[in-house]
Amino acid sequence: MTMSAHTATLLIPRDIGARWGSQQSSELAAELGRRINQPVVVCSLDADAIPLTTAIQDLVNADHQSLVVMPLGLLPVSSNGDISLTLSLAKRQWPNLAIHVAAPLTWLEWSSLLGITALDATNQAGLPPEETAVLIVGESSENPLANADLARLAHLVQEGSPFAGVGYSFLKTIRPDIPEAILSLTASGVQNVIVVPWLISQEGTLQRIAKEIDYVVQVDGLHVKLATPTLAHPALVNLLVSNHYVAASDEAHRFAATEEIGAQFDRTASSAVPEVTTQDAFELQELERRINSMLPSEYQGQYETVKPTSMGTASLKFDDAGKVAWGDIWTSFCDLALAGGPPHRGTLLEAVSSTDALAEPEQYQAVVAEIERGIKLVTSLPVITSKIPGWVGVRCESEEMAVWLMRAIIVENIMVRREGDVLYLPAGPRFTVKREIKNVITAIAKTVHYWSTHLFARRQSAEGRF
């Protein structure tokens, strides 16, 4: 695709995009520039990269009359925040300057990059994908939601892939570590593993991963290959070229400064203390926008008034037969489903292996029966007997519902997998009513209720009833 010689692109690495590092971003910019036949400048609001204001000034001085702003990450360019303020200032200084803003990449697109990277490494090693497992390796975080993102990526890579299995592991202190995850993937007999780094490009860290892989290979004689991470992969460049073309050709992506932003600049110019929104404030605002876009209408903008107490704090109640009355535990169910407090578990609850499940058949069947009973009470969805020990199946109303619930339950730090419209939740013979069984039932209760409320709101809107 050939663009006008008077057009240039500003690539702004943000959130996860910024964590790849400056070298990877520069390589991506060079390849993207070659594909679209125009300058691509990596810039930032931070001091460690070319400032956005400097980049715009330099491009305008070089007679570029049109700019395409491309966020490299998950967060879009909001109508507020430092990026929009800078763009508004540019529009005021150069009224004839055309600015178009591209859409960011999605989780599905990032996971697609990981899947293709794994396939490339598989082909280079001459390994059949159906006999090869993939391990996604990322840095650990003190934020459990950030750690849950790695599990989410692994599941998205698994969806529709030809691989025998896809797992994940962390560096540093969070489990599972690399050796543990590799041994878990190969427990079913798979001998080939492709390790794909996520948000890791530093040479020292990659060498450390390679050493951990070498240790596992020496002990168990497995075939494990470390894939080389790169932002300049043709698959990612193709996605960015597509987003760039849409932004440059669609008037809906043209940036226009709002009166509110203009007034904010006027106030700033006449004030001794700048009132420009900080990047932290923008991130908070963007988070609020993303939350509100997912919430049922009755909760949009109301989450500050809701007490986000974890559903896990609710005490167990029992019926006359002495069984847990799962359907009567949560009294403020809607508010709890809104934010649910923190993730229901601090660590990921995983399924046990088939061997471990079958080692204690009576205890295992009792756990499965209790989880199934709880699911029926709190969701009214039919349960499905899993052909693979270690899982309890739940049939959703649609495949769309199953996909949505799978992603929501992963965020609750509960392992889940999907086959069509059926979700499979973990079960093990050592699960107890007060902990793991309650964790599973709470997660499915919370997310199904949230989905149902959200779906009802969408139907109401579609039918024109407000």
C-alpha positions in Angstrom: 0.0 0.0 0.0 1.4 3.4 -1.0 0.4 6.5 0.9 0.9 10.2 0.1 4.4 11.5 0.5 3.0 14.2 2.7 1.7 11.7 5.3 3.7 10.5 8.3 2.9 8.1 11.2 3.4 8.5 14.9 3.7 5.1 16.7 3.0 5.5 20.4 3.9 2.4 22.5 1.6 2.4 25.5 0.6 -0.1 28.3 1.7 -3.5 27.1 3.2 -2.2 23.9 5.6 0.0 25.8 7.0 -3.0 27.7 8.6 -4.5 24.6 11.4 -2.0 24.8 12.8 0.7 22.5 14.8 -1.6 20.2 11.8 -3.8 19.4 9.6 -0.7 18.8 12.2 0.9 16.5 12.5 -2.3 14.4 8.7 -2.4 14.1 8.6 1.3 13.1 11.2 0.6 10.4 9.3 -2.4 8.9 5.9 -0.6 9.1 7.4 2.5 7.4 8.7 0.2 4.6 5.3 -1.3 4.1 3.3 1.9 4.0 6.1 3.9 2.3 6.2 6.8 4.7 8.1 7.9 7.8 7.1 6.2 11.1 8.4 7.9 14.2 8.3 6.1 17.6 7.3 8.7 20.2 6.1 9.0 23.7 5.0 11.3 26.5 7.9 10.0 28.6 11.4 11.3 28.8 13.0 8.1 27.5 11.7 8.5 23.9 11.1 11.2 21.3 8.4 13.5 22.9 5.1 13.6 20.9 5.3 17.4 20.7 8.8 17.2 19.2 7.9 14.5 16.7 4.9 16.5 15.5 7.0 19.7 15.2 9.7 17.9 13.2 7.2 16.3 10.8 5.4 19.5 10.1 8.7 21.3 9.5 9.5 18.5 7.0 6.3 19.5 5.1 4.1 16.6 6.2 0.5 17.7 6.0 -1.2 14.6 7.4 -0.4 12.5 10.4 -1.7 9.1 11.5 -1.4 8.4 15.2 -1.1 4.7 16.0 -1.3 3.5 19.7 0.8 0.3 20.1 -1.0 -1.5 22.9 -4.5 -2.1 24.2 -5.7 1.4 25.2 -7.2 3.7 22.5 -6.5 7.4 22.3 -9.2 9.0 24.4 -11.0 12.3 23.8 -9.1 13.5 26.9 -5.6 12.9 28.3 -2.2 14.1 27.4 -2.2 12.7 23.9 -5.4 14.4 22.9 -4.2 17.6 24.5 -1.0 17.5 22.5 -2.9 16.8 19.3 -5.3 19.7 20.0 -2.4 22.1 20.5 -1.0 20.9 17.1 -4.4 21.6 15.5 -4.4 25.1 16.9 -0.9 25.8 15.7 -1.4 24.3 12.3 -5.2 24.4 11.4 -4.6 22.7 8.1 -2.8 19.7 9.6 -4.9 16.6 9.1 -4.6 14.1 12.0 -6.1 10.6 12.0 -6.2 8.3 15.0 -6.0 4.5 14.5 -7.6 1.8 16.7 -5.4 -0.2 19.1 -4.8 -3.9 18.8 -7.0 -6.3 20.8 -6.2 -9.2 23.0 -7.2 -11.5 20.2 -4.8 -9.9 17.8 -1.9 -10.1 20.4 -2.7 -13.7 21.0 -2.7 -14.3 17.3 0.8 -13.0 17.1 1.9 -15.4 19.9 0.2 -18.3 18.1 1.9 -17.5 14.8 5.3 -17.0 16.5 4.9 -20.5 18.0 3.9 -22.0 14.6 7.0 -20.4 13.0 9.2 -21.9 15.6 7.4 -25.3 15.2 8.0 -25.2 11.4 11.6 -24.2 11.8 12.3 -27.1 14.1 10.4 -29.5 11.8 7.9 -30.5 14.5 4.3 -31.4 13.8 2.0 -28.9 15.7 -0.4 -31.6 16.8 2.4 -33.3 18.6 3.8 -30.0 20.1 2.7 -28.0 23.2 3.3 -24.3 23.6 4.4 -22.5 26.7 3.8 -18.7 27.1 6.3 -17.2 29.5 5.8 -13.7 31.0 7.1 -11.6 33.9 5.1 -12.0 37.2 3.3 -9.0 38.8 2.1 -8.1 42.2 -1.3 -7.5 40.5 -3.2 -10.8 40.2 -5.2 -9.3 37.3 -2.0 -8.7 35.3 -1.0 -12.3 36.0 -4.4 -13.5 34.9 -3.8 -11.8 31.5 -1.1 -14.4 30.8 -3.5 -17.2 31.5 -6.0 -15.4 29.2 -3.5 -15.2 26.4 -2.6 -18.9 26.7 -6.3 -19.8 26.4 -6.8 -17.5 23.4 -3.8 -19.1 21.7 -5.3 -22.5 22.4 -8.6 -21.5 20.8 -8.7 -22.9 17.3 -4.9 -23.8 17.3 -3.5 -27.1 16.1 -1.2 -27.5 19.1 -1.5 -30.4 21.6 -1.8 -28.0 24.4 -1.0 -24.4 25.5 0.2 -23.4 29.0 1.8 -20.5 30.7 4.5 -19.8 33.3 6.0 -16.9 35.1 9.5 -15.7 35.8 10.6 -15.0 39.4 8.4 -16.0 42.3 4.9 -16.7 40.9 3.9 -20.3 40.1 4.0 -22.1 37.8 7.7 -21.6 36.9 9.1 -22.8 33.5 10.3 -26.3 34.6 7.0 -27.0 36.4 4.9 -25.8 33.4 6.9 -27.8 30.9 6.6 -31.0 32.9 2.8 -30.3 33.3 2.4 -29.9 29.5 4.4 -33.1 28.8 2.7 -35.2 31.4 0.3 -36.5 28.8 3.1 -37.8 26.6 3.9 -34.8 24.5 7.6 -34.6 23.9 7.9 -31.3 22.0 7.5 -27.8 23.6 7.8 -24.4 22.0 8.5 -21.6 24.6 7.2 -18.2 23.5 8.2 -15.1 25.6 5.5 -12.4 26.2 6.6 -8.8 26.7 10.2 -10.1 27.1 13.0 -8.9 24.8 16.0 -8.2 27.0 18.9 -10.4 26.1 19.7 -11.3 29.8 16.2 -12.4 30.5 16.0 -14.5 27.4 19.3 -16.2 28.3 17.9 -17.0 31.7 14.8 -18.6 30.1 17.2 -20.6 27.8 19.1 -21.9 30.9 15.9 -23.1 32.6 14.9 -24.9 29.4 18.3 -26.5 29.2 17.9 -27.8 32.7 14.5 -29.5 31.9 15.9 -31.0 28.7 18.9 -32.5 30.4 16.8 -34.1 33.1 13.9 -35.4 31.0 15.3 -35.6 27.5 12.5 -33.5 26.0 12.6 -31.4 22.8 12.1 -27.8 23.9 12.7 -24.8 21.7 12.8 -21.1 22.6 11.0 -18.9 20.0 12.6 -15.5 19.2 10.2 -12.7 20.2 9.8 -9.8 17.7 7.4 -7.0 17.3 8.4 -6.7 13.6 6.7 -10.0 12.7 4.9 -9.8 9.4 1.6 -10.9 11.1 1.7 -7.9 13.5 2.8 -5.5 10.7 -0.1 -6.7 8.6 -2.5 -5.8 11.4 -1.0 -2.4 11.9 -1.1 -1.7 8.1 -4.8 -2.6 8.1 -5.5 -0.3 11.0 -3.4 2.4 9.4 -5.3 2.2 6.1 -8.7 2.4 7.9 -7.6 5.4 10.0 -6.1 7.3 7.0 -9.1 6.7 4.7 -12.1 6.9 7.1 -13.3 10.3 8.2 -14.6 8.8 11.4 -11.0 8.5 12.5 -10.1 12.2 11.9 -9.1 13.9 15.1 -10.9 17.1 16.0 -10.2 19.2 19.2 -13.2 19.7 21.3 -14.2 23.0 22.8 -13.6 21.6 26.3 -10.0 20.7 25.4 -9.6 24.2 23.9 -10.9 25.8 27.0 -8.5 23.7 29.1 -5.6 25.1 27.0 -6.8 28.6 27.5 -7.0 28.1 31.2 -3.5 26.6 31.2 -2.0 29.5 29.3 -3.3 32.0 31.8 -2.5 30.0 34.9 0.8 29.8 36.9 0.0 26.2 37.7 -0.7 23.9 34.6 -4.0 22.2 34.6 -3.1 19.7 31.9 -4.4 16.2 32.7 -1.6 13.9 33.8 -1.0 10.5 32.2 -2.0 8.8 35.4 -5.3 10.7 35.3 -5.9 9.7 31.7 -5.2 6.0 32.4 -7.8 6.1 35.2 -10.3 7.8 33.0 -9.6 5.2 30.2 -10.1 2.4 32.7 -13.4 3.9 33.7 -14.5 4.1 30.1 -13.6 0.4 29.5 -15.4 -0.7 32.7 -18.5 1.3 31.8 -18.6 -0.1 28.3 -18.9 -3.6 29.8 -21.4 -2.9 32.6 -25.2 -3.2 32.5 -26.8 0.2 32.1 -28.0 0.3 35.7 -24.4 0.1 37.0 -22.6 2.5 34.5 -20.9 5.2 36.5 -22.1 3.7 39.8 -19.3 1.4 40.8 -17.9 3.9 43.4 -21.2 3.5 45.4 -21.1 -0.3 45.4 -19.3 -2.1 48.1 -17.0 -4.5 46.1 -16.7 -7.1 48.9 -15.4 -10.4 47.6 -18.1 -13.0 47.3 -15.7 -15.3 48.9 -16.4 -13.6 52.3 -20.0 -14.8 52.4 -20.6 -17.5 55.0 -21.9 -20.9 54.0 -25.6 -21.6 54.7 -27.1 -25.1 55.0 -30.5 -26.5 54.2 -32.5 -28.9 56.3 -30.7 -31.9 54.9 -27.3 -30.4 56.0 -26.2 -29.6 52.5 -24.8 -26.2 51.4 -27.6 -23.9 50.3 -25.6 -22.5 47.4 -28.6 -20.5 46.1 -29.1 -18.6 49.4 -25.6 -17.4 50.2 -25.4 -14.0 48.5 -28.0 -11.4 49.4 -26.5 -8.4 47.5 -25.8 -10.5 44.4 -26.0 -7.8 41.8 -23.6 -5.5 43.5 -21.2 -8.3 44.0 -21.4 -9.3 40.4 -20.7 -5.7 39.3 -17.1 -5.6 40.4 -16.9 -8.7 42.5 -14.3 -7.1 44.7 -10.8 -8.4 44.0 -10.4 -11.6 42.0 -12.1 -14.4 43.9 -8.8 -16.2 44.4 -5.3 -14.8 45.0 -3.7 -17.7 43.2 -4.9 -19.7 40.2 -7.1 -22.7 40.9 -6.0 -25.3 38.4 -7.5 -28.7 37.4 -5.7 -31.8 38.7 -4.3 -34.3 36.3 -6.4 -37.3 35.1 -4.1 -39.6 37.1 -4.6 -37.6 40.3 -8.4 -37.5 39.9 -8.7 -41.3 39.3 -6.3 -42.1 42.2 -9.0 -41.2 44.7 -12.2 -42.1 42.8 -14.7 -41.9 45.6 -13.6 -38.5 46.9 -13.3 -37.2 43.3 -16.9 -38.2 42.5 -18.2 -36.6 45.7 -16.5 -33.3 44.7 -17.9 -33.5 41.2 -21.4 -34.2 42.5 -21.2 -31.2 44.9 -19.9 -28.8 42.2 -22.6 -30.0 39.8 -25.3 -29.5 42.5 -24.1 -26.0 43.2 -23.9 -25.0 39.5 -27.5 -26.1 39.0 -28.7 -24.1 42.0 -27.0 -20.9 41.1 -27.2 -20.9 37.3 -30.0 -23.3 36.3 -27.6 -24.4 33.4 -27.3 -28.1 32.6 -24.1 -29.8 33.7 -22.2 -32.1 31.4 -20.1 -35.1 32.3 -16.5 -34.5 31.2 -14.8 -37.3 29.3 -11.5 -36.1 30.8 -11.2 -36.5 34.6 -10.5 -33.3 36.5 -13.3 -31.2 34.9 -17.0 -30.5 35.4 -18.9 -29.4 32.2 -21.5 -26.6 32.0 -23.6 -26.1 28.9 -24.1 -22.4 28.1 -27.0 -20.8 26.2 -24.7 -20.0 23.3 -21.1 -20.2 22.2 -20.9 -16.4 22.6 -21.9 -16.8 26.3 -19.3 -19.6 26.7 -16.5 -17.4 25.3 -17.5 -14.5 27.5 -17.8 -16.6 30.7 -14.5 -18.3 30.0 -12.6 -15.0 29.9 -14.4 -13.6 32.9 -13.8 -16.8 35.0 -10.0 -16.7 34.1 -9.9 -13.2 35.6 -11.3 -14.7 38.8 -8.2 -16.9 38.9 -10.1 -20.1 38.2 -8.8 -22.3 35.4 -11.4 -23.0 32.7 -11.5 -24.4 29.2 -14.1 -24.4 26.5 -15.4 -26.8 23.8 -18.1 -25.0 21.7 -20.8 -23.9 24.1 -19.6 -26.1 27.0 -17.3 -24.7 29.7 -15.2 -27.0 31.8 -14.4 -26.0 35.4 -11.7 -27.7 37.6 -12.4 -30.5 40.1 -10.1 -32.6 42.2 -10.4 -35.2 45.0 -8.8 -32.9 47.5 -11.2 -29.9 46.8 -13.1 -28.9 50.0 -16.5 -27.3 50.3 -15.1 -24.2 52.2 -12.4 -23.5 49.7 -12.0 -24.9 46.2 -15.6 -26.1 45.7 -16.9 -22.7 46.9 -14.4 -21.0 44.6 -15.7 -22.7 41.5 -19.4 -22.3 42.3 -18.8 -18.6 43.3 -17.0 -17.8 40.1 -19.7 -19.4 37.8 -22.5 -17.9 39.9 -21.0 -14.4 39.7 -20.2 -14.5 36.0 -23.4 -16.1 34.8 -25.5 -13.6 36.8 -23.4 -10.7 35.4 -23.8 -12.1 31.8 -27.5 -12.5 32.2 -28.0 -8.9 33.5 -25.8 -7.5 30.7 -27.6 -9.6 28.0 -31.0 -8.4 29.4 -29.8 -4.8 29.2 -28.7 -5.3 25.6 -32.0 -6.8 24.6 -33.9 -4.0 26.3 -31.8 -1.5 24.3 -32.3 -3.3 21.0 -36.1 -3.4 21.5 -36.1 0.3 22.3 -37.3 0.0 25.9 -35.5 2.4 28.2 
